[in-house]
Amino acid sequence: MLTFYCLGAAVMNEFMEHQSWADLGPYLIASDFAAWHLATAQHIVPFLTVSAVLLSGVLVLLCWQRPAAVPRPALLLALACHAVFWASTIFVQWPLESALSEGQFSPDMMTRLLRTDWPRKVLLVVEAPPAVFMAHRVLGAASAEASRELAWR
């Protein structure tokens, strides 16, 4: 569920914040854009960043305490997608966002922010099928176990 939530939050962020910055940024002076960017960007932390951190924690915990029903390749694929997601966030997105917070808006910078954000969304799309598969396997195993327990009663 967290994978789909993060994907939805990332897409919503694209259309609510990034597109408005791209559309209105050229019409604002640097200090006004920086203030606006800081005011709006702070809302993404509880909306997307916290959920992405939680998802990272769940994936790491699954690596450490992997249920037998969870296939290792599916988990490793999901973890790899999420690791690349964070690498892109830390090394590409955050520096661009930091520059915007300092009032360094330019149409070229906004284009780079928008273009480099889509691979992160694609990674979440790629991560989604393994997440569904793992959940299906775990829930199926739990359901089978519950059925066996009921049969013994």
N, C-alpha and C positions, 0 to 999 in steps of 0.2 A: 504494500500500500504506500509506503514511503517513497518508493521509486516513482509511482504514478503521481503522487502529490508533488514531488520535486519537479517532475516534468511539467505538470500543470502550472506550478508557481513560476518556473523559468519562462514558459511561454507567456504567461500573464505579465511578467516583468518586462518582457520584450515589447509587448503592445501598450502597456500602461506607462512605463517610465522611459525606456530607451527611445521609443518612437516620438514621445513628446519632447524629449531632449533634442532629438535630431530636427524636429519640426520648428521648435521655438528658439533653440540655441543661437542661431544666426541673428536673431533680432534683439538679443540681450547683450548688455555690456558684460565684460568678463566677471566683475565682482557680483553682479546680479545672478549670472548663470551659476557661479560657484555657490552662492547662498542657496539658490533653488535646488541645485544638485545635492548639496549636503542635507537640505530639509527633506527631500523626497527619498534619497538613497538610504537614509537611516531606517526606513520602514521595511526594507527588504531583509534586514537581519533577522527579525523574528519570523518573517514570512517564508523565506527560502533558506537562508544560511543555517539557521538552527535545525531545520528539518534535514538539510544535507549533512550536517554534522551527526545527527541522530542516525541517519541511514549509514553513514560511514561506520559508526559504532556498532550497528547491527551486523554489518558485513564482516567487520573484524571479529566480533564475538562469534559469529557463525564459523569463521575460520578456526577459532580457538576451540569452540564447543560444537562442532558440526554434527547434527543429528544424522543417523545412519541413512535416513531417507533422502538427505540432500546430496545429490551427486557433486563430487569435487569439481569436475569441469564447469558445471553451471555456476557454482559459487566463484570459481576463479575468474570466469568471464565477467560476472557481475562486479567483482572486486577490481579487475583490471579496468573496466569502463569507468568505475567510480574514481579510481586513482588518477586516470588521465583527466577526468572531469576536474578534480582538485588541482592537478598540475596546471591545467589551462586557466583555472580560476586564479590561482596564486601568481603565475608568471605572466599572464596575458591580461586577464580582465581587471584584476585589482590595480595594476599600474596604470591602465587607461582610466579607470574610475578615479584613482588618486589625482591624476592630472586634471580631470574634469572638476574635481573638488577644489582644485587650486585655480580654477578659472581659465584653464588652458583649452577652452573649447575651440574646435575647428571642425568644419564639415568632414575633413579627411579622418580626424580622430574618431568622430561619430561613426563613420563608415567602417573603420577598423573595429570599433566596439561591437557594432551590429554583426559584422561578418564573422568575427572570432567568437561570438556568443552562440552561433548556430551549431558548431561542432559539439559544444557541451550538451545541447538539446539532443543531438543525434546520439551521443553516448548514452543519454538516459533512455532513448528509444531502443537502443541495442541492449541496454541493461534490463529492460522491461520483460522480454520473453523468458530469460533465465529466472528472473524473480517470480514470475507467474508459475513457471515449471517447478521451482523449489517449493513454493507455497502449496501447489497442488500435491506434490509428493509428500510433504509433511502432513497436510490435512488428510490426505488419503490414508497415510499410515496411522494417524491418530483415530480416524474413523474406523479403520479395521480393528484397531486395538479396543476401542469402545464396544464394537460389535462382539468381539471375543469375550469381553468381560460380561456383557449382558447374557451371552449364551451360557456362561458358567453359573448364572444365578438361577 
